[in-house]
Amino acid sequence: MVDKPESVDSPDSEAELSIEAKLNLETGVIEWSELVRHFARGVVIKVETGLDLIEVADCLAKDDTEQLQLWLENKSVSRASDDDARDWTAREPLFWCVVTAPWVLVQEKSDHMTVH
């Protein structure tokens, strides 16, 4: 007899999901206009293209300061700046977004189409 896999909706399977899997389920696409209030609070973290957004969020959630420090030093992860905000306001790009409270991690979509 073959064991049936647990349903993804069952409470036991949710508890067994890794932090990375949970973050992946909580990732979505967001417009700059929806991020402005988070930027005003100073909690938007920019993740450069080429890095895995979920990997960065996972490191942040696990408080992997060694890896985070490397990314901060090479500027592939940084707090969104006023210059970023001006650029994003002018271009209105779409972002992949995931929240690792209190931080909102964003990565500009490279194949975006502006939504109005």
Number of C-alpha atoms within 10 A of each C-alpha: 3 4 5 6 7 10 10 10 8 9 10 11 12 13 10 10 12 11 16 17 13 15 19 16 11 13 16 12 14 18 18 18 12 9 17 15 12 14 19 11 10 15 18 23 21 22 25 16 14 8 13 12 23 22 13 20 27 20 18 17 16 11 11 12 11 9 13 17 12 12 17 13 11 9 13 15 23 17 18 17 14 11 9 13 17 11 12 17 13 9 11 18 20 22 20 18 26 22 18 16 11 11 18 19 27 28 22 20 15 11 8 12 10 10 8 5
